[in-house]
Amino acid sequence: MMMRLFLLTITIAAIQNEYVSCFVQNNSFLATSNPSTSRSTSTGQILPSSSSSTKIPTLLARNDSNDAENLLKQVQKLREEVNQFEQAKDDKLKEEQRARKEINKQKQDEYIRFSAEVPILKGDGSEVMERVQFLPRLKGKGNKKSKILTVQAPLPLGIILGQSDELPGLTTVDEIAEESNGAVAGVKVGDIVRACTACQVSMEMPTWQLMAGGIGRPKTSRMMFSTDGRPFEEVMDALVSNQMDPSGRPVWLVLERIE
């Protein structure tokens, strides 16, 4: 396409140069061949000029005028083709940009749908909120698709969890007590528990205690525990471990639900 545009540009320039050359030659011919109204003889008598000498430049001028008009028409046509080419190129570029924006928007929507902000324990012991992505595990039904959401509820949750052969490695919410902490928080029967907070006790030993041979002191840390593929007993232990949280914070549950 760029080669065609280049050739069109060269053609327009060539036609314009030809038009100018034709115009210059025509004017030069008329200047040198301008017939006088009379001519003289060797005897000094004035004789009328020949009629054929006036017709020749007139005919050439008409032909040159037609050629110039044709050249101008060709130039105009080529310019229109160039403009159409440029317009088509711009339209295609805009369409590609719109398509890329639409794809990026769909990817962003998909990422938001299957991710959630949860508290993450850092190496220095601090806890920060970060968005974590969870690949979907539930198949949608018709126009309904699954999504990831989070709830917070204090213990006891008042929910009964289970694992079925239909969803191996996934923990499901089988029952919920009415007006329980889990029900108030928004947990529903059929939800899949993808992650939850869990507390772990470790021994913290300052440097001076290490030098003195001390045994240290216990420290409780809270972290996010992924339940995917974990045995049911480990999932239950992780939920119950939230009772050890010295701050008494509510339990975080990451759920997948079809909506």
C-alpha positions in Angstrom: 0.0 0.0 0.0 2.8 2.4 0.8 4.5 1.6 -2.6 1.2 2.5 -4.3 1.0 5.8 -2.5 4.6 6.5 -3.5 3.9 5.8 -7.1 0.7 7.9 -7.1 2.7 10.9 -5.6 5.4 10.5 -8.3 2.7 10.3 -11.1 1.1 13.5 -9.8 4.4 15.3 -9.8 5.2 14.1 -13.3 1.8 15.2 -14.7 2.2 18.6 -13.0 5.7 19.0 -14.6 4.3 18.0 -18.0 1.5 20.5 -17.6 4.0 23.3 -16.8 6.3 22.3 -19.7 3.4 22.3 -22.1 2.3 25.7 -20.9 5.8 27.2 -21.3 6.2 25.7 -24.8 2.8 27.0 -25.9 3.6 30.5 -24.7 7.0 30.4 -26.4 5.6 29.2 -29.7 2.9 32.0 -29.6 5.6 34.6 -28.9 7.9 33.5 -31.8 5.1 32.7 -34.2 2.8 35.7 -33.6 1.6 36.6 -37.1 1.6 40.2 -38.2 -1.3 41.7 -39.9 0.9 42.4 -43.0 4.2 41.6 -44.6 6.5 43.6 -46.9 8.1 42.6 -50.2 11.5 43.5 -51.6 9.9 46.4 -53.5 8.6 47.9 -50.3 4.9 47.1 -51.1 2.7 46.1 -48.2 1.0 42.7 -48.8 -1.7 41.1 -46.7 -0.5 38.2 -44.5 -1.4 34.6 -45.4 -4.5 33.3 -43.7 -2.9 29.9 -43.1 -0.2 31.5 -40.9 -2.9 32.6 -38.4 -4.6 29.3 -38.2 -1.6 27.2 -37.2 -0.9 28.8 -33.8 -4.6 29.0 -33.0 -5.1 25.3 -33.6 -2.0 24.5 -31.5 -3.2 26.7 -28.7 -6.6 24.8 -28.7 -4.9 21.5 -28.6 -2.5 22.6 -25.8 -5.5 23.9 -23.9 -7.3 20.5 -24.1 -4.1 18.7 -23.1 -3.8 20.9 -20.1 -7.3 20.3 -19.0 -6.9 16.6 -19.4 -3.7 16.7 -17.3 -5.5 18.7 -14.6 -8.3 16.1 -14.5 -5.8 13.3 -14.1 -4.0 15.2 -11.3 -7.3 15.7 -9.6 -8.3 12.1 -10.0 -4.9 10.9 -8.6 -5.2 13.3 -5.7 -8.7 11.9 -4.9 -7.3 8.3 -5.0 -4.5 9.4 -2.6 -7.0 11.0 -0.2 -9.2 7.9 -0.3 -6.2 5.7 0.4 -5.2 7.9 3.3 -8.7 7.9 4.7 -9.0 4.1 4.4 -5.7 3.8 6.2 -6.8 6.1 9.0 -10.2 4.3 9.3 -8.4 0.9 9.6 -6.0 2.2 12.2 -8.9 3.6 14.3 -10.7 0.3 14.0 -7.7 -1.6 15.2 -7.3 0.8 18.1 -11.0 0.3 19.0 -10.6 -3.5 18.8 -7.5 -3.4 21.1 -9.3 -1.2 23.6 -12.2 -3.6 23.6 -9.9 -6.6 24.1 -8.1 -4.9 27.0 -11.4 -4.0 28.6 -12.6 -7.5 28.4 -9.4 -8.8 30.0 -9.6 -6.2 32.7 -13.2 -7.1 33.4 -12.3 -10.8 33.5 -9.4 -10.1 35.9 -11.6 -8.1 38.3 -14.3 -10.8 38.1 -12.0 -13.5 39.2 -9.8 -11.7 41.7 -10.2 -10.2 45.2 -8.4 -7.9 47.6 -7.3 -9.8 50.6 -4.8 -9.2 53.5 -1.4 -10.6 52.7 1.3 -11.2 55.3 4.7 -9.7 54.3 8.1 -10.9 55.3 8.6 -8.1 57.8 5.4 -9.1 59.7 3.2 -6.4 58.2 -0.1 -7.0 56.6 -1.2 -5.3 53.4 -4.2 -5.5 51.1 -3.4 -6.9 47.7 -5.5 -8.1 44.8 -5.1 -11.8 44.1 -6.4 -13.7 41.1 -8.2 -17.0 41.4 -8.8 -19.1 38.3 -12.5 -20.0 37.9 -13.4 -23.6 39.0 -17.1 -23.5 38.5 -18.7 -23.8 35.1 -21.4 -21.3 34.3 -25.0 -22.2 33.3 -26.3 -20.4 30.3 -25.6 -16.7 30.6 -24.6 -17.0 34.2 -20.9 -17.1 35.1 -19.1 -17.6 38.3 -17.3 -14.7 40.1 -15.0 -14.3 43.1 -16.1 -12.4 46.2 -15.0 -12.0 49.8 -16.9 -11.9 53.1 -15.8 -11.2 56.7 -17.5 -12.8 59.6 -16.6 -13.5 63.3 -16.5 -17.0 64.7 -18.5 -19.0 65.0 -19.5 -18.9 61.3 -22.6 -21.1 61.6 -21.9 -22.9 58.4 -21.4 -26.6 57.4 -18.8 -27.3 54.9 -18.2 -30.4 52.8 -16.4 -31.9 49.8 -18.1 -33.9 47.0 -17.0 -36.2 44.3 -18.5 -33.9 41.7 -16.0 -31.2 42.7 -12.9 -33.0 43.8 -10.5 -30.9 45.8 -13.0 -28.1 46.4 -14.7 -27.2 49.7 -18.4 -26.3 49.4 -20.9 -24.6 51.7 -23.6 -27.3 52.3 -25.7 -25.6 55.0 -26.0 -22.3 56.8 -27.8 -21.6 60.1 -30.4 -18.9 59.9 -29.2 -15.5 61.3 -25.7 -17.0 61.9 -22.6 -14.9 61.4 -22.0 -16.5 58.1 -25.5 -15.9 56.8 -25.4 -12.2 58.0 -22.0 -11.8 56.2 -23.6 -13.1 52.9 -22.4 -16.7 52.6 -24.8 -18.8 50.6 -25.4 -22.5 50.1 -23.5 -23.7 47.1 -20.6 -21.3 47.5 -17.1 -22.6 47.0 -14.5 -21.7 49.6 -11.4 -20.8 47.6 -9.3 -19.3 50.5 -9.6 -18.2 54.1 -7.5 -16.6 56.8 -5.5 -18.9 59.1 -3.4 -18.2 62.2 0.0 -19.8 62.9 2.1 -19.7 66.1 5.8 -19.4 65.8 8.6 -18.8 68.3 10.1 -15.3 68.1 13.6 -15.2 69.5 15.5 -11.9 69.8 19.2 -11.9 69.2 20.1 -11.4 72.9 18.0 -14.4 73.8 19.9 -16.5 71.2 23.2 -15.5 72.8 21.9 -16.3 76.2 20.4 -19.6 75.2 16.8 -18.6 75.7 13.8 -20.4 74.2 12.0 -17.2 72.8 8.4 -16.3 73.0 5.4 -17.3 70.9 4.1 -15.0 68.1 0.8 -15.5 66.3 0.7 -14.5 62.6 -2.3 -14.4 60.3 -2.1 -15.3 56.6 -4.2 -16.3 53.7 -4.7 -20.1 53.3 -5.6 -21.5 49.8 -8.1 -24.3 50.1 -7.9 -25.6 46.6 -6.9 -29.2 46.5 -6.4 -29.3 50.3 -7.7 -32.2 52.4 -11.0 -31.3 54.2 -9.4 -31.7 57.7 -6.7 -29.0 56.8 -9.4 -26.6 55.7 -11.3 -27.0 58.9 -8.1 -26.6 61.0 -7.3 -23.4 59.1 -10.7 -21.9 59.8 -10.6 -22.9 63.5 -7.1 -21.5 63.9 -8.6 -18.0 63.6 -9.6 -18.4 67.3 -5.9 -17.8 68.1 -5.8 -14.4 66.6 -4.9 -12.1 69.5 -6.6 -9.2 67.9 -9.9 -11.1 67.5 -10.3 -10.1 63.9 -13.1 -11.6 61.7 -12.4 -14.5 59.4 -11.8 -13.7 55.8 -13.5 -16.1 53.3 -12.8 -16.0 49.5 -15.8 -17.5 47.8 -16.7 -18.5 44.2 -20.3 -18.2 43.3 -22.4 -18.5 40.1 -24.5 -15.4 39.5 
